[in-house]
Amino acid sequence: MGADPFVRPPRSCSVTTAGGSVLDDLIARGLVAHSTDLEALRAEMDAGPIVYYVGFDPTAPSLHVGNLLQVLTARRLQRAGHRPILLVGGSTGLIGDPKEAGERVMNPRETVAGWVERIREQVSRFVDLDGERGAILVNNLDWTESLGTIDFLRDVGKHFPVNRMLARDVVSSRLESGISYTEFSYVLLQSLDYLELFRRHGCVLQTGGSDQWGNITAGVELVRRSEGRRVHAVATPLITKADGTKFGKTESGTVWLDRELMSPYAFYQSWIQAEDAKVGEYLRQFTFLDLEEIASLEAEHAERPGLRLAQRRLAAEVTALVHGPDEVAAAELASTALFGRGELADLPEHTLAAALGEAGVVEHDPSDTVTDALLAAGLVESRSAARRAVADGGAYVNNERVTDPEQALGELSTVHGSWLVLRRGKRQIAGVKLRG
């Protein structure tokens, strides 16, 4: 197997932050749920920069917010002077980690290959790719595609006692209903990644989510058995809501990092909705704010929770990391402009469309009336209620009070050529898209 010239920097190399310090920061932020031996890892990191890796299986066309925690952890370690390897599993993604509730559906090879490229581009945006400690991007299909069955069984399989594999929670829970040999052997493939990266790049640390702890420690053990070398592992906790359910799901579904699957505005709003009891935890885990500043935000939030200052800062910081500061500015403007406290025309059209999509959009012909739109959008219960809302001064189009309930929509000034923002009172809004 070919060796990378960057196996390990000289012990005399300086790092931006000492290894012990970055580990202390991870602990203080609540980012260490499991570890093999933190003190041994601390000693190795203090002695000089290390190479570490985190892997992502392309089981969807985009990473989600759970994956975000992993790439941000990789970024923290790189900022402390260590070198990351970001692995996208072109081979493990063809199989998929076993689920507790039934066999995975295998995706076509060409689909997985396309997702590999999309995810490689995503993860590369979170780390520095340049310099001697620039991130290394790898695909495990490179070393598994040509691997023969006999070699795999002799060199990898012999190190995995079947009784220990059967004892794994996800396997034992599936024994009665059934689990294929393909999914059963997934742990061997993922463990091989650690061994290959150790051999090729001198990698001595794997990070990942706590739900992957069994796979991660299997890789640690494989390196020890094959190479006689002690390597390390750190797992981040499962991020949950206050009720213990998994964080990263909204009413509309998964919180994706890809703007094609979830608009930057909707992404921003998902963080604005963070619960009071959890916002401090999310600030520590998903942002690079100093812990002292986070503590100050928590104190301010406790005094004036109605202002949701902590949630707004959280949404701004994370959205800037994923989509850039311009999308933060657009989302913040949308949050005010839709309710009459800013200029709708200043909103980018994609942000306006996304924001109204969250509220609900109806399509109308230009000849339809304001009453038609209010009723179709669900802002009133009847045509008479629409007329009363207008008469009472409580109906608005593009933040202008409506005076004629039967005015044709095509007679009104639009935003970006075809959009109208309906509002009833202060908080009820909907969008209208004019046809033609």
C-alpha positions as a Python dict, from the first residue, in 0.01 Angstrom:
ca = {
    (1, 'M'): (0, 0, 0),
    (2, 'G'): (134, 340, -96),
    (3, 'A'): (243, 572, 180),
    (4, 'D'): (159, 940, 195),
    (5, 'P'): (466, 1161, 240),
    (6, 'F'): (283, 1331, 526),
    (7, 'V'): (298, 1049, 779),
    (8, 'R'): (362, 1259, 1083),
    (9, 'P'): (501, 1612, 1128),
    (10, 'P'): (820, 1643, 1331),
    (11, 'R'): (767, 1646, 1705),
    (12, 'S'): (918, 1993, 1716),
    (13, 'C'): (633, 2142, 1505),
    (14, 'S'): (434, 2400, 1695),
    (15, 'V'): (54, 2397, 1696),
    (16, 'T'): (-191, 2680, 1725),
    (17, 'T'): (-347, 2531, 2038),
    (18, 'A'): (-192, 2262, 2254),
    (19, 'G'): (-355, 1921, 2227),
    (20, 'G'): (-456, 1924, 2592),
    (21, 'S'): (-626, 2257, 2543),
    (22, 'V'): (-837, 2144, 2250),
    (23, 'L'): (-943, 1831, 2441),
    (24, 'D'): (-1036, 2046, 2739),
    (25, 'D'): (-1240, 2267, 2506),
    (26, 'L'): (-1422, 1966, 2359),
    (27, 'I'): (-1504, 1842, 2709),
    (28, 'A'): (-1620, 2185, 2824),
    (29, 'R'): (-1850, 2210, 2522),
    (30, 'G'): (-2005, 1871, 2599),
    (31, 'L'): (-1861, 1713, 2286),
    (32, 'V'): (-1706, 1402, 2443),
    (33, 'A'): (-1951, 1122, 2515),
    (34, 'H'): (-1705, 831, 2485),
    (35, 'S'): (-1330, 802, 2449),
    (36, 'T'): (-1074, 524, 2452),
    (37, 'D'): (-815, 692, 2677),
    (38, 'L'): (-822, 1069, 2688),
    (39, 'E'): (-500, 1102, 2886),
    (40, 'A'): (-307, 888, 2636),
    (41, 'L'): (-456, 1092, 2352),
    (42, 'R'): (-370, 1415, 2535),
    (43, 'A'): (-7, 1306, 2569),
    (44, 'E'): (13, 1220, 2200),
    (45, 'M'): (-142, 1550, 2093),
    (46, 'D'): (78, 1751, 2328),
    (47, 'A'): (385, 1586, 2177),
    (48, 'G'): (301, 1715, 1829),
    (49, 'P'): (30, 1740, 1562),
    (50, 'I'): (-158, 1422, 1482),
    (51, 'V'): (-363, 1300, 1188),
    (52, 'Y'): (-727, 1215, 1261),
    (53, 'Y'): (-1031, 1119, 1058),
    (54, 'V'): (-1407, 1126, 1049),
    (55, 'G'): (-1621, 937, 799),
    (56, 'F'): (-1957, 993, 630),
    (57, 'D'): (-2160, 733, 443),
    (58, 'P'): (-2343, 869, 136),
    (59, 'T'): (-2685, 727, 220),
    (60, 'A'): (-2855, 1050, 109),
    (61, 'P'): (-2767, 1333, -132),
    (62, 'S'): (-2669, 1567, 151),
    (63, 'L'): (-2531, 1580, 501),
    (64, 'H'): (-2774, 1676, 777),
    (65, 'V'): (-2742, 1863, 1103),
    (66, 'G'): (-2621, 1551, 1288),
    (67, 'N'): (-2330, 1526, 1045),
    (68, 'L'): (-2263, 1896, 1096),
    (69, 'L'): (-2151, 1828, 1452),
    (70, 'Q'): (-1885, 1591, 1316),
    (71, 'V'): (-1743, 1828, 1057),
    (72, 'L'): (-1735, 2111, 1311),
    (73, 'T'): (-1549, 1886, 1556),
    (74, 'A'): (-1300, 1812, 1278),
    (75, 'R'): (-1267, 2185, 1220),
    (76, 'R'): (-1197, 2247, 1590),
    (77, 'L'): (-914, 1994, 1587),
    (78, 'Q'): (-767, 2140, 1268),
    (79, 'R'): (-773, 2489, 1418),
    (80, 'A'): (-571, 2345, 1706),
    (81, 'G'): (-301, 2240, 1460),
    (82, 'H'): (-392, 1879, 1375),
    (83, 'R'): (-453, 1738, 1028),
    (84, 'P'): (-797, 1603, 932),
    (85, 'I'): (-891, 1327, 693),
    (86, 'L'): (-1250, 1352, 573),
    (87, 'L'): (-1368, 1016, 442),
    (88, 'V'): (-1677, 972, 226),
    (89, 'G'): (-1768, 605, 213),
    (90, 'G'): (-1813, 511, -149),
    (91, 'S'): (-1797, 143, -48),
    (92, 'T'): (-1961, 147, 296),
    (93, 'G'): (-2234, 368, 146),
    (94, 'L'): (-2319, 88, -96),
    (95, 'I'): (-2412, -129, 204),
    (96, 'G'): (-2513, 103, 486),
    (97, 'D'): (-2472, 66, 860),
    (98, 'P'): (-2730, -178, 1003),
    (99, 'K'): (-3051, -22, 1129),
    (100, 'E'): (-3240, -152, 1429),
    (101, 'A'): (-3567, -171, 1236),
    (102, 'G'): (-3505, -384, 931),
    (103, 'E'): (-3274, -421, 635),
    (104, 'R'): (-3159, -113, 447),
    (105, 'V'): (-3257, -70, 85),
    (106, 'M'): (-2938, -66, -121),
    (107, 'N'): (-2906, 233, -351),
    (108, 'P'): (-2780, 194, -709),
    (109, 'R'): (-2404, 231, -756),
    (110, 'E'): (-2440, 536, -979),
    (111, 'T'): (-2663, 706, -722),
    (112, 'V'): (-2412, 647, -442),
    (113, 'A'): (-2127, 770, -664),
    (114, 'G'): (-2316, 1094, -728),
    (115, 'W'): (-2384, 1141, -357),
    (116, 'V'): (-2014, 1084, -281),
    (117, 'E'): (-1920, 1381, -496),
    (118, 'R'): (-2190, 1604, -347),
    (119, 'I'): (-2087, 1521, 9),
    (120, 'R'): (-1715, 1560, -67),
    (121, 'E'): (-1792, 1914, -181),
    (122, 'Q'): (-1998, 1981, 130),
    (123, 'V'): (-1741, 1865, 384),
    (124, 'S'): (-1456, 2045, 207),
    (125, 'R'): (-1621, 2380, 284),
    (126, 'F'): (-1574, 2337, 658),
    (127, 'V'): (-1199, 2272, 671),
    (128, 'D'): (-881, 2423, 530),
    (129, 'L'): (-754, 2225, 232),
    (130, 'D'): (-424, 2411, 192),
    (131, 'G'): (-85, 2384, 360),
    (132, 'E'): (98, 2096, 524),
    (133, 'R'): (-195, 2039, 758),
    (134, 'G'): (-461, 2083, 492),
    (135, 'A'): (-746, 1834, 504),
    (136, 'I'): (-716, 1511, 306),
    (137, 'L'): (-1033, 1396, 124),
    (138, 'V'): (-1060, 1020, 68),
    (139, 'N'): (-1308, 764, -61),
    (140, 'N'): (-1287, 414, 89),
    (141, 'L'): (-1391, 264, -244),
    (142, 'D'): (-1030, 332, -349),
    (143, 'W'): (-899, 50, -129),
    (144, 'T'): (-1195, -186, -120),
    (145, 'E'): (-1300, -205, -485),
    (146, 'S'): (-1000, -418, -584),
    (147, 'L'): (-980, -611, -255),
    (148, 'G'): (-1027, -984, -309),
    (149, 'T'): (-1259, -1192, -94),
    (150, 'I'): (-982, -1425, 23),
    (151, 'D'): (-755, -1137, 120),
    (152, 'F'): (-1041, -964, 301),
    (153, 'L'): (-1126, -1276, 501),
    (154, 'R'): (-762, -1357, 582),
    (155, 'D'): (-637, -1005, 661),
    (156, 'V'): (-946, -849, 819),
    (157, 'G'): (-1207, -1112, 902),
    (158, 'K'): (-971, -1322, 1115),
    (159, 'H'): (-948, -1038, 1370),
    (160, 'F'): (-1324, -1030, 1443),
    (161, 'P'): (-1460, -1290, 1689),
    (162, 'V'): (-1816, -1376, 1584),
    (163, 'N'): (-1940, -1389, 1944),
    (164, 'R'): (-1841, -1024, 1991),
    (165, 'M'): (-2007, -925, 1666),
    (166, 'L'): (-2328, -1101, 1774),
    (167, 'A'): (-2321, -912, 2103),
    (168, 'R'): (-2342, -573, 1932),
    (169, 'D'): (-2674, -408, 2019),
    (170, 'V'): (-2784, -344, 1662),
    (171, 'V'): (-2705, -704, 1565),
    (172, 'S'): (-2861, -871, 1870),
    (173, 'S'): (-3180, -669, 1821),
    (174, 'R'): (-3206, -799, 1464),
    (175, 'L'): (-3129, -1166, 1524),
    (176, 'E'): (-3490, -1269, 1563),
    (177, 'S'): (-3623, -1072, 1267),
    (178, 'G'): (-3313, -1145, 1061),
    (179, 'I'): (-3004, -962, 943),
    (180, 'S'): (-2817, -1024, 619),
    (181, 'Y'): (-2453, -1122, 609),
    (182, 'T'): (-2396, -798, 417),
    (183, 'E'): (-2511, -575, 703),
    (184, 'F'): (-2363, -807, 963),
    (185, 'S'): (-2019, -759, 810),
    (186, 'Y'): (-2045, -380, 775),
    (187, 'V'): (-1830, -333, 1085),
    (188, 'L'): (-1540, -509, 910),
    (189, 'L'): (-1548, -263, 621),
    (190, 'Q'): (-1559, 42, 845),
    (191, 'S'): (-1281, -94, 1064),
    (192, 'L'): (-1067, -147, 756),
    (193, 'D'): (-1090, 228, 692),
    (194, 'Y'): (-906, 303, 1015),
    (195, 'L'): (-638, 46, 936),
    (196, 'E'): (-586, 182, 585),
    (197, 'L'): (-571, 543, 700),
    (198, 'F'): (-323, 448, 971),
    (199, 'R'): (-102, 277, 713),
    (200, 'R'): (-137, 543, 443),
    (201, 'H'): (-138, 862, 647),
    (202, 'G'): (-33, 782, 1002),
    (203, 'C'): (-387, 843, 1131),
    (204, 'V'): (-415, 782, 1507),
    (205, 'L'): (-758, 923, 1599),
    (206, 'Q'): (-1109, 863, 1475),
    (207, 'T'): (-1398, 1086, 1576),
    (208, 'G'): (-1767, 1023, 1517),
    (209, 'G'): (-2109, 1008, 1673),
    (210, 'S'): (-2185, 798, 1980),
    (211, 'D'): (-2419, 582, 1770),
    (212, 'Q'): (-2106, 469, 1582),
    (213, 'W'): (-1905, 382, 1893),
    (214, 'G'): (-1911, 6, 1832),
    (215, 'N'): (-1783, 48, 1477),
    (216, 'I'): (-1522, 302, 1585),
    (217, 'T'): (-1375, 88, 1863),
    (218, 'A'): (-1372, -212, 1631),
    (219, 'G'): (-1139, -10, 1408),
    (220, 'V'): (-918, 76, 1705),
    (221, 'E'): (-895, -293, 1788),
    (222, 'L'): (-816, -390, 1427),
    (223, 'V'): (-523, -148, 1416),
    (224, 'R'): (-394, -287, 1745),
    (225, 'R'): (-423, -648, 1629),
    (226, 'S'): (-280, -588, 1282),
    (227, 'E'): (-11, -329, 1355),
    (228, 'G'): (51, -355, 1728),
    (229, 'R'): (-17, 20, 1755),
    (230, 'R'): (-236, 193, 2009),
    (231, 'V'): (-468, 440, 1840),
    (232, 'H'): (-751, 651, 1974),
    (233, 'A'): (-1120, 729, 1941),
    (234, 'V'): (-1355, 1003, 2060),
    (235, 'A'): (-1732, 1005, 2011),
    (236, 'T'): (-1963, 1303, 2039),
    (237, 'P'): (-2299, 1267, 2214),
    (238, 'L'): (-2633, 1219, 2045),
    (239, 'I'): (-2786, 1566, 2020),
    (240, 'T'): (-3138, 1567, 2156),
    (241, 'K'): (-3429, 1795, 2226),
    (242, 'A'): (-3545, 1861, 2581),
    (243, 'D'): (-3782, 1563, 2568),
    (244, 'G'): (-3498, 1328, 2471),
    (245, 'T'): (-3598, 1288, 2107),
    (246, 'K'): (-3340, 1328, 1832),
    (247, 'F'): (-3245, 1682, 1739),
    (248, 'G'): (-3237, 1777, 1371),
    (249, 'K'): (-3594, 1695, 1273),
    (250, 'T'): (-3859, 1958, 1205),
    (251, 'E'): (-4224, 1933, 1107),
    (252, 'S'): (-4114, 1948, 745),
    (253, 'G'): (-3848, 1678, 792),
    (254, 'T'): (-3470, 1653, 824),
    (255, 'V'): (-3255, 1964, 867),
    (256, 'W'): (-3033, 1929, 557),
    (257, 'L'): (-2717, 2126, 481),
    (258, 'D'): (-2787, 2135, 107),
    (259, 'R'): (-2980, 2447, 3),
    (260, 'E'): (-3159, 2244, -268),
    (261, 'L'): (-3314, 2022, -1),
    (262, 'M'): (-3367, 2293, 260),
    (263, 'S'): (-3352, 2666, 193),
    (264, 'P'): (-3110, 2880, 396),
    (265, 'Y'): (-3413, 3065, 535),
    (266, 'A'): (-3576, 2742, 656),
    (267, 'F'): (-3240, 2630, 793),
    (268, 'Y'): (-3210, 2958, 986),
    (269, 'Q'): (-3564, 2920, 1119),
    (270, 'S'): (-3493, 2566, 1244),
    (271, 'W'): (-3232, 2710, 1482),
    (272, 'I'): (-3453, 3003, 1585),
    (273, 'Q'): (-3697, 2740, 1715),
    (274, 'A'): (-3437, 2591, 1954),
    (275, 'E'): (-3584, 2526, 2298),
    (276, 'D'): (-3487, 2752, 2585),
    (277, 'A'): (-3360, 2455, 2784),
    (278, 'K'): (-3124, 2348, 2503),
    (279, 'V'): (-3007, 2669, 2335),
    (280, 'G'): (-2695, 2704, 2553),
    (281, 'E'): (-2594, 2346, 2479),
    (282, 'Y'): (-2637, 2401, 2105),
    (283, 'L'): (-2433, 2724, 2121),
    (284, 'R'): (-2145, 2535, 2282),
    (285, 'Q'): (-2158, 2244, 2039),
    (286, 'F'): (-2239, 2409, 1706),
    (287, 'T'): (-2064, 2748, 1725),
    (288, 'F'): (-1711, 2874, 1775),
    (289, 'L'): (-1811, 3143, 2023),
    (290, 'D'): (-1599, 3163, 2338),
    (291, 'L'): (-1749, 2982, 2633),
    (292, 'E'): (-1753, 3308, 2830),
    (293, 'E'): (-1961, 3478, 2561),
    (294, 'I'): (-2201, 3183, 2555),
    (295, 'A'): (-2240, 3203, 2932),
    (296, 'S'): (-2320, 3573, 2896),
    (297, 'L'): (-2581, 3497, 2629),
    (298, 'E'): (-2739, 3235, 2855),
    (299, 'A'): (-2759, 3482, 3142),
    (300, 'E'): (-2913, 3747, 2920),
    (301, 'H'): (-3159, 3495, 2782),
    (302, 'A'): (-3261, 3390, 3132),
    (303, 'E'): (-3342, 3753, 3215),
    (304, 'R'): (-3536, 3823, 2894),
    (305, 'P'): (-3635, 3492, 2732),
    (306, 'G'): (-3904, 3654, 2519),
    (307, 'L'): (-3643, 3830, 2307),
    (308, 'R'): (-3487, 3494, 2210),
    (309, 'L'): (-3146, 3658, 2184),
    (310, 'A'): (-2963, 3330, 2236),
    (311, 'Q'): (-3165, 3158, 1962),
    (312, 'R'): (-3105, 3445, 1723),
    (313, 'R'): (-2732, 3434, 1783),
    (314, 'L'): (-2733, 3055, 1744),
    (315, 'A'): (-2923, 3077, 1415),
    (316, 'A'): (-2693, 3349, 1284),
    (317, 'E'): (-2372, 3168, 1374),
    (318, 'V'): (-2469, 2826, 1238),
    (319, 'T'): (-2633, 2961, 923),
    (320, 'A'): (-2321, 3168, 851),
    (321, 'L'): (-2107, 2855, 886),
    (322, 'V'): (-2323, 2652, 647),
    (323, 'H'): (-2460, 2909, 400),
    (324, 'G'): (-2256, 3225, 452),
    (325, 'P'): (-2321, 3567, 612),
    (326, 'D'): (-2527, 3697, 318),
    (327, 'E'): (-2793, 3434, 382),
    (328, 'V'): (-2799, 3530, 751),
    (329, 'A'): (-2863, 3891, 657),
    (330, 'A'): (-3139, 3784, 416),
    (331, 'A'): (-3304, 3558, 674),
    (332, 'E'): (-3292, 3828, 941),
    (333, 'L'): (-3440, 4081, 700),
    (334, 'A'): (-3716, 3837, 604),
    (335, 'S'): (-3801, 3791, 972),
    (336, 'T'): (-3879, 4161, 997),
    (337, 'A'): (-3987, 4262, 645),
    (338, 'L'): (-4266, 4005, 625),
    (339, 'F'): (-4429, 4170, 924),
    (340, 'G'): (-4400, 4531, 813),
    (341, 'R'): (-4070, 4624, 975),
    (342, 'G'): (-3851, 4624, 665),
    (343, 'E'): (-3854, 4657, 287),
    (344, 'L'): (-3982, 4349, 108),
    (345, 'A'): (-3812, 4461, -212),
    (346, 'D'): (-3474, 4430, -38),
    (347, 'L'): (-3525, 4057, 9),
    (348, 'P'): (-3361, 3826, -248),
    (349, 'E'): (-3636, 3645, -438),
    (350, 'H'): (-3517, 3300, -327),
    (351, 'T'): (-3539, 3409, 37),
    (352, 'L'): (-3884, 3561, -8),
    (353, 'A'): (-4006, 3246, -183),
    (354, 'A'): (-3859, 3024, 91),
    (355, 'A'): (-4006, 3234, 371),
    (356, 'L'): (-4351, 3240, 213),
    (357, 'G'): (-4320, 2869, 140),
    (358, 'E'): (-4286, 2810, 513),
    (359, 'A'): (-4599, 3018, 577),
    (360, 'G'): (-4799, 2880, 284),
    (361, 'V'): (-4836, 2995, -78),
    (362, 'V'): (-5144, 3003, -301),
    (363, 'E'): (-5148, 3071, -675),
    (364, 'H'): (-5396, 3316, -825),
    (365, 'D'): (-5484, 3477, -1154),
    (366, 'P'): (-5436, 3856, -1169),
    (367, 'S'): (-5816, 3894, -1202),
    (368, 'D'): (-5879, 3728, -864),
    (369, 'T'): (-5952, 3957, -570),
    (370, 'V'): (-5799, 4026, -232),
    (371, 'T'): (-6094, 3843, -76),
    (372, 'D'): (-6026, 3539, -294),
    (373, 'A'): (-5665, 3536, -179),
    (374, 'L'): (-5738, 3583, 191),
    (375, 'L'): (-5986, 3298, 182),
    (376, 'A'): (-5770, 3061, -23),
    (377, 'A'): (-5469, 3127, 203),
    (378, 'G'): (-5670, 3034, 512),
    (379, 'L'): (-5629, 3377, 673),
    (380, 'V'): (-6009, 3413, 702),
    (381, 'E'): (-6291, 3161, 735),
    (382, 'S'): (-6535, 3317, 487),
    (383, 'R'): (-6579, 3592, 233),
    (384, 'S'): (-6771, 3798, 487),
    (385, 'A'): (-6484, 3757, 735),
    (386, 'A'): (-6245, 3882, 465),
    (387, 'R'): (-6458, 4191, 412),
    (388, 'R'): (-6473, 4254, 787),
    (389, 'A'): (-6094, 4220, 818),
    (390, 'V'): (-6049, 4483, 547),
    (391, 'A'): (-6311, 4712, 699),
    (392, 'D'): (-6142, 4686, 1040),
    (393, 'G'): (-5803, 4782, 890),
    (394, 'G'): (-5650, 4442, 966),
    (395, 'A'): (-5568, 4317, 614),
    (396, 'Y'): (-5241, 4400, 435),
    (397, 'V'): (-5081, 4325, 100),
    (398, 'N'): (-4708, 4386, 79),
    (399, 'N'): (-4731, 4568, 412),
    (400, 'E'): (-4984, 4818, 275),
    (401, 'R'): (-5327, 4828, 438),
    (402, 'V'): (-5600, 4706, 205),
    (403, 'T'): (-5906, 4931, 161),
    (404, 'D'): (-6101, 4746, -109),
    (405, 'P'): (-6169, 4373, -51),
    (406, 'E'): (-6270, 4326, -415),
    (407, 'Q'): (-5962, 4487, -566),
    (408, 'A'): (-5802, 4268, -833),
    (409, 'L'): (-5465, 4126, -735),
    (410, 'G'): (-5320, 4227, -1071),
    (411, 'E'): (-5380, 4592, -984),
    (412, 'L'): (-5148, 4571, -684),
    (413, 'S'): (-4773, 4630, -688),
    (414, 'T'): (-4586, 4301, -674),
    (415, 'V'): (-4247, 4205, -529),
    (416, 'H'): (-4003, 4055, -779),
    (417, 'G'): (-4266, 4068, -1049),
    (418, 'S'): (-4512, 3808, -924),
    (419, 'W'): (-4520, 3787, -544),
    (420, 'L'): (-4769, 3932, -297),
    (421, 'V'): (-4738, 3904, 79),
    (422, 'L'): (-5076, 3875, 253),
    (423, 'R'): (-5099, 3960, 619),
    (424, 'R'): (-5388, 3962, 861),
    (425, 'G'): (-5318, 4147, 1183),
    (426, 'K'): (-4961, 4141, 1314),
    (427, 'R'): (-4861, 3774, 1283),
    (428, 'Q'): (-5069, 3582, 1027),
    (429, 'I'): (-4906, 3579, 684),
    (430, 'A'): (-4925, 3388, 356),
    (431, 'G'): (-4789, 3428, 7),
    (432, 'V'): (-4955, 3473, -329),
    (433, 'K'): (-4786, 3380, -655),
    (434, 'L'): (-4957, 3544, -953),
    (435, 'R'): (-4994, 3332, -1263),
    (436, 'G'): (-4887, 3451, -1604),
}
